[in-house]
Amino acid sequence: MLIKSSKKEAVGKNIATEMKAGKPQKQAVAIALSTQREARKAKLGALLEKHMKSGEEKGEKKKESKKTEMSEM
């Protein structure tokens, strides 16, 4: 089982895991780096999604405060 992480230690362990499974070194490195790349993309996607949600919430709060201000006039 490969470790889905962007850390260097995880890449090293993944290389070792793949080589123990009988893969040539170059292929093991390629697989480990690909796994690291996927983990980074997933992490970045999660952060981006979180950021977008917080931006939407701020936008809704601004709209609500403007409505309140307008109704008070």
ABEGO torsion letter per residue (X at the ends): XBBBBABAAAAAAAAAAAAAAGBBAAAAAAAAAAAAAAAAAAAAAAAAAAAAAAAAAAAAAAAAAAAAAAAAX
